[in-house]
Amino acid sequence: MSEEKVSRPTAEIRAANRLHMVPEERLILGVLMAGGYGLMHGLIRGAKRSSLAYLAENAHRLPRTRGTWYFFHKRKNYVVMKQGMNLGAKVGFKFASVTGLFLYSEAYIDELRGKIDLLGTVGASTITGLAVVAVNRLPLRQAARSILGFMLFGGVVGGIQDLIRAGRNFKDAEPPSEN
């Protein structure tokens, strides 16, 4: 068995990339962070919503004794936890999917163009916006507004990344080859 040496990106390669991370690292970290944030956001939102719904559904038959209140709250907690986890998983998956699409398309556009700049980020955010609009089947006016918002987001993020790179005195925006 021959051992293949795993090559790690050099400091020069890292420095030439966005946020000093190669695209694979950025994609994995971004998807995990977005998925975790979406999971927590959905869990909290789903728990609050299902707590109010449970109370509204059972308002006509509230418990009258201490023992029945115990079982009322016990069951309510299970329902709240289940609904919160369901919504948390859905929102986490959506956030991770959108983030993954954005980061992957950004890296792909940068590789196609051979340089890292604002246009790659705007293009990636536009692709992501088009995908979100298509999946959600938004009406024309809302679709146009959403895509414009995604493009604005891409412009701001890409501009900030370009400013960070310029501040670090990177004169050439082309990533060095890994050869």
Wavefront OBJ file of the C-alpha trace (Angstrom):
o trace
v 0.000 0.000 0.000
v 1.437 3.341 -0.956
v 0.810 6.241 1.311
v -0.368 9.358 -0.399
v 0.701 12.534 1.224
v -2.244 14.838 1.833
v -1.252 18.308 0.756
v -2.526 21.179 2.796
v -2.997 24.612 1.281
v 0.025 26.835 1.726
v -0.115 30.249 3.337
v 0.086 31.892 -0.091
v -2.898 29.922 -1.395
v -4.900 30.710 1.742
v -3.984 34.400 1.542
v -5.173 34.624 -2.058
v -8.603 33.157 -1.252
v -11.625 34.728 0.378
v -11.406 34.997 4.172
v -8.064 33.143 4.074
v -9.924 29.883 3.501
v -9.917 27.574 0.501
v -13.392 27.117 -1.027
v -13.910 23.627 0.433
v -13.283 24.862 3.974
v -15.494 27.906 3.435
v -18.296 25.731 2.075
v -18.205 23.221 4.936
v -17.930 25.857 7.658
v -20.584 28.087 6.101
v -23.099 25.273 5.647
v -22.563 24.002 9.194
v -22.913 27.473 10.709
v -26.001 28.340 8.652
v -27.600 24.977 9.397
v -26.928 25.361 13.116
v -28.299 28.879 13.169
v -31.379 27.801 11.210
v -31.897 24.852 13.548
v -31.846 27.078 16.629
v -33.975 29.772 14.985
v -36.596 27.271 13.848
v -36.551 25.452 17.184
v -37.297 28.633 19.122
v -39.891 29.884 16.636
v -41.598 26.500 16.393
v -41.679 26.064 20.161
v -43.265 29.471 20.730
v -45.825 28.957 17.985
v -46.806 25.436 19.079
v -47.026 26.503 22.726
v -49.609 29.133 21.856
v -51.429 26.755 19.510
v -51.614 24.050 22.200
v -53.073 26.502 24.694
v -55.599 27.764 22.130
v -56.642 24.236 21.170
v -57.164 23.201 24.784
v -58.574 26.438 26.218
v -62.081 24.974 26.375
v -60.992 22.144 28.676
v -58.350 23.510 31.035
v -57.469 21.290 34.006
v -59.117 21.955 37.357
v -56.907 20.061 39.814
v -53.213 20.114 40.596
v -52.657 16.621 39.175
v -54.357 17.338 35.902
v -52.344 20.570 35.521
v -49.199 18.466 35.876
v -50.250 16.186 32.997
v -51.464 19.167 30.943
v -48.028 20.814 31.116
v -46.208 17.516 30.658
v -48.084 16.807 27.434
v -47.727 20.428 26.323
v -43.946 20.229 26.762
v -43.752 17.103 24.600
v -45.882 18.696 21.886
v -43.832 21.917 22.002
v -40.552 19.999 21.834
v -41.704 17.858 18.896
v -43.064 20.783 16.879
v -39.995 22.899 17.677
v -37.643 20.171 16.478
v -39.654 19.650 13.301
v -39.588 23.328 12.372
v -35.946 23.612 13.479
v -34.919 20.809 11.130
v -36.840 22.367 8.223
v -35.440 25.863 8.752
v -31.920 24.524 9.354
v -32.058 22.569 6.092
v -33.305 25.619 4.181
v -30.603 27.907 5.608
v -27.869 25.333 4.956
v -29.101 24.737 1.391
v -29.200 28.417 0.471
v -25.796 29.044 2.054
v -24.291 26.008 0.340
v -25.627 27.081 -3.045
v -24.276 30.606 -2.560
v -20.795 29.523 -1.439
v -20.494 26.804 -4.087
v -21.585 29.073 -6.931
v -19.273 31.828 -5.667
v -16.281 29.466 -5.721
v -17.298 28.095 -9.128
v -17.650 31.562 -10.665
v -14.296 32.630 -9.209
v -12.667 29.543 -10.707
v -14.299 30.092 -14.116
v -13.284 33.740 -14.259
v -9.819 33.126 -12.814
v -10.069 35.955 -10.315
v -11.695 36.713 -7.002
v -13.663 39.936 -6.839
v -17.034 41.573 -6.309
v -18.558 40.295 -9.564
v -18.228 36.664 -8.515
v -20.095 37.333 -5.294
v -22.836 39.308 -7.040
v -23.197 36.548 -9.631
v -23.400 33.873 -6.934
v -25.996 35.810 -4.970
v -28.041 36.326 -8.144
v -27.969 32.592 -8.886
v -29.005 31.896 -5.303
v -31.819 34.441 -5.546
v -33.089 32.884 -8.773
v -33.074 29.444 -7.150
v -34.945 30.683 -4.065
v -37.537 32.411 -6.254
v -37.986 29.287 -8.397
v -38.316 26.936 -5.417
v -40.810 29.181 -3.619
v -42.703 30.067 -6.839
v -42.915 33.732 -5.954
v -45.106 36.172 -7.915
v -43.310 38.393 -10.417
v -43.103 41.555 -8.290
v -41.963 39.690 -5.207
v -39.503 37.666 -7.300
v -37.947 40.820 -8.745
v -37.687 42.371 -5.305
v -36.145 39.214 -3.830
v -33.564 38.887 -6.596
v -32.669 42.560 -6.203
v -32.222 41.988 -2.467
v -29.960 39.016 -3.120
v -27.918 41.080 -5.587
v -27.594 43.896 -3.062
v -26.461 41.386 -0.445
v -23.857 40.040 -2.882
v -22.634 43.538 -3.665
v -22.215 44.424 0.002
v -20.510 41.141 0.917
v -18.284 41.200 -2.169
v -17.370 44.834 -1.566
v -16.417 44.119 2.038
v -14.306 41.150 0.939
v -12.581 43.290 -1.697
v -11.863 45.985 0.883
v -10.405 43.407 3.259
v -8.210 42.019 0.487
v -7.100 45.522 -0.565
v -6.306 46.354 3.046
v -3.967 43.387 3.179
v -2.039 44.743 0.188
v -2.982 42.000 -2.246
v -2.212 43.624 -5.541
v -3.146 40.620 -7.678
v -6.634 39.177 -7.158
v -5.830 35.974 -9.051
v -5.356 32.881 -6.901
v -1.995 31.146 -7.350
v -2.016 27.693 -8.912
v -1.659 24.752 -6.556
v 1.059 23.125 -8.696
l 1 2 3 4 5 6 7 8 9 10 11 12 13 14 15 16 17 18 19 20 21 22 23 24 25 26 27 28 29 30 31 32 33 34 35 36 37 38 39 40 41 42 43 44 45 46 47 48 49 50 51 52 53 54 55 56 57 58 59 60 61 62 63 64 65 66 67 68 69 70 71 72 73 74 75 76 77 78 79 80 81 82 83 84 85 86 87 88 89 90 91 92 93 94 95 96 97 98 99 100 101 102 103 104 105 106 107 108 109 110 111 112 113 114 115 116 117 118 119 120 121 122 123 124 125 126 127 128 129 130 131 132 133 134 135 136 137 138 139 140 141 142 143 144 145 146 147 148 149 150 151 152 153 154 155 156 157 158 159 160 161 162 163 164 165 166 167 168 169 170 171 172 173 174 175 176 177 178 179
